[in-house]
């Protein structure tokens, strides 16, 4: 029974988050954990959030194999061509088909084919196609083309994340949530063999509020006028989950939250 370990890291926030993973830190942690593949959510990695070609390249250089996205991924138009030309950087699959880039990719991991699907929740979020139906369509369309599948569900509602995981239980190796920037304490393997965590957490500075300078968020809650969200600095950390997957079944044998 061959097993592979895949590390998934939560939303990288700004230059602080990108720099924290750079300089060999992510590669050293990858080696320490024995992970053969790394998936990083990069939708907040650029200046002013979103994804940029520069932040994507920096994340790949740091050791990411696949970059997933979310509701901010397409905020900067300069990333459109990048997504069209770099298939390991993906955006939510339930955007319209003519949106830049693609919503899934098939990556190589030690010779095993890993299907990574990126979905956006629709509860308290943008009105897009159902992530449930889109997941079904992608799995059906790629039947026989992959050995293991992992799903990043970028969503606000914890109920939607868990419901999707239970809906896909036994059909994919792991479902992990992103977007809320707080690592949850529920990493587990569901009854059907799918690894799960409601939210991976955040990679960036813990000195502010969810990666943003505290004074910006205080202004937003008290004054209620628009304010530019400046990224917090210092006290950086990375949060995510490590999934151990059985390549003969495509299912998960262990799911643990990790921080470093």
Buried (B, 14 or more C-beta within 10 A) or exposed (E): EEBBBBBBBBBBBBBBBBBBBBEEBBBEBBEEBEBBBBBBBBBBBBEBBBBBBBBBBBBBEBBBBBBBBBBBBBBBEEBBEBBEEBBBBBBBBBBEEEBBBBBBBBBEBEEBBBBBBBBBBBEEBEEBBEBBEBBBBBBEEBEEEBBBBBBBBBBBBBEBBBBBBBBBBEBBBBBBBBBBBEBBEBBBBBEBBBBBBBBBBBBBBBBBBBBBBEEBBEBBEEEEEEBEBBBBBEEBBBBBBBBBBBBEBBBBBBBBBBEB
